[in-house]
């Protein structure tokens, strides 16, 4: 098999997710931040293209108002950025919507995008789903992403449940889900990462449920 031609996409690692109302709850945000930094460092060491994305909203917005403290990248990300990193501002969940990210990746021969950053339940999910339609394979680093607790008219769910459920869902069809350490090893060896499919996941799920 041909080795994946990867790019690392760092999604919205902004202060809003550390100090604002959207604080990441699971995995612990300080732990995921360390892993995001490790992924950026590994990509730089291997010459892998890196895209760093910031969500932005207009002045007066309750979150991500451009130029605000919450809009800023976390210092651990900002200090790692060199001139070769592509910086992108977006206004939709997907990193591809309304940006030139897809064209930039294709110009560099990329066929596989690795997603890290926030949030699992919004921008990560939206980006991975759109990647499929654009013809990119996707990878998600489960310990370098994170979710929030949610409650609304439809019910409530913990961040842990949100994150775990979405990792299983993504692995079943949309992306290869792995840890940062496993991804770094694959990056160095040029190996592909395993991904399930809906049929295999459905059969395994039915069997697992029958055993409960």
N, C-alpha and C positions, 0 to 999 in steps of 0.2 A: 504494500500500500504506500501511496505517496504521503510524505510527512505533511501534517497540517501547516498551512501558512497563516500563522496566528497574528492577531493584534489584540492588545489589552485595552479594554474600554473601562475607564474609571468613572463611575456614574455618581455625580452629585454628593461627593464627600464634603459637605458644607456644614458650617457651624450650626445651622438650623437643626441638624440631626443630633447635636450634642448639647446645645443650650436652649433650644426653642421648644415649642409644643410638639414637635415631631420627633422627640428623642427616641433613638433606636433602643429597643428593649431586649431583643433576642436575635442572634447571639449578643452577649454583652458588647456594647459599642466600642469600648476600649480594646477588647480582644480582636474584634473585626478590623479595627483601624490598624493594629499591628500587622495583620495578615494582608491588608490592602497595601501597606507600605512594602511588605516583603514581595508581593507580586510585582509592584512597580520596579523594585530593585532588580528582581530576577529578569524582567523583560528588558531593562536597560542593559544588563550584563550579556544577554543573548541577542541584542540588536533587534528586539521585537518592537514594532510600532506601538506607540501608546497614545490614546486619545483620552483627554481629561475634560469632563463635561460639568457644567454648572447650570442648574435650573435658575431661571430668572423671571421675576414678575415686575410689573410697573410700580412706580412710586406709590406708596400708600397701601400696598398689599400687606396682609397680615404675616406672610412668610415669603422669603426669597426676594424681597424687594432689592433690585439691583443697587449695589453700593452699600447695603446695610451690613451690619455685623453678621447676621444670620446667613446672608448670601455668600460670604467669603468662604473660600476653601479652608479646610482644617490646615493648620500650620504644618502638620506632618506630611501633608500632600504637597502643599505649596513649595516647601523647601526641596522637594525631590524633582521639581519640574525643570528640565533643561530646554534649550531652544528647539530641540527636535520633537518635543511633545506637541501634539495638536490640541489646542484649547478650543472648546466649543461652548456656546451658550444656547440653551434650548428653552422652549416654552410648552412643550407637550411631554407626555410620559416617555415616549420612545426617543432614544438618542438620534434616531434616523429622521423623525418627522420634522420637516422644516429646516433641516441642516444639510450640509454637504458631506456628512460622514461616510455614507455609502460610496460616493464617488471617490473620496479620498482613499478609502480602503481598497477599492478596486484598482486604483492607479498604482498601488503598491503590491498588487498581486495577492492580497489577503483573501482567504476563503473561510477562515474560522475566527469568530470573535469570542473573546473571553470576557465575561461580565463580572465586575466587582463593584461594590459601592451600594448605594441606597436608593429606594427601599426595595426589598424583596417583593413586596405586595403592590408596587406601583411601577416605578420607572424600570426596575430590572425586568419585571414580568413583561411590560410593554415592549421593551427593547428586544428581548429574546423572541417574542412572538413575531415581531416585524422582521427580525433577521431571517426567519424561515422564508417569508414571502420575497425577500430581497436576494435569496440564494446563498446566504451565509450559514455555515454550520455554527452552532453556539455551544459555549461552555459556561458554566456558572460555578463559582467557588463558594461553597456553602458557608464556610467560616470567614469569608471576606465580604459578606452581604449582611443584611439585617432587616428585621420587621418591627412593627409597632403593635401594641394592643389596639383592638378596634371594637367599637360598639355603635350601633345605629338602629334604625327601625327594623332591620332584618335580624338583629340579635347581637351577640357579643362573642368575641374570640380572643384568646391570648396571643401575644406575639410569638410565643414558642409554637403554638398550634398553627398559626398562619405560616410561619417560616417552614416548619417541617412538612406541612401539607403541600406547599408550593414547590419545595425541593423534589418531593415524590412526583408531583404533577409534571414538572419540567423534565425530569429524567424519563418519564414515561413516553415523551414524544418530542419535546422541543429542544432539549439541551443535554449535554453530558454534564452531570453534576459531580463535583469532586471537591477535595480539600485543597488548600493552598499548597501544602507540602507535596501532595500527589501531582498537582499541576506543575510545580517547579521541576519535579523529576521528569515528567513527560516533556516539558519544554526543553530540557537539556538533552534528552534522548531523541527528540523529534517524534515521539510516539503519539498515536491517537488515543483518546479516552473513550471508554465504553459508554454507550447509551442504550437504554432499553427501547421498547416500542409499546404501543397500546395493547396489542394482543398478548405479548409476554407479561406485561404488567397486570392486565386484567386477569389472566389465568393464575398468576402468582397471588394476586389479591384475593381471588375467590378461594384459593386453597388456604391462604392464611386466615381468612375469615371463618372458614369451616372448622378450623382447628381451635378457635376461641370458645 
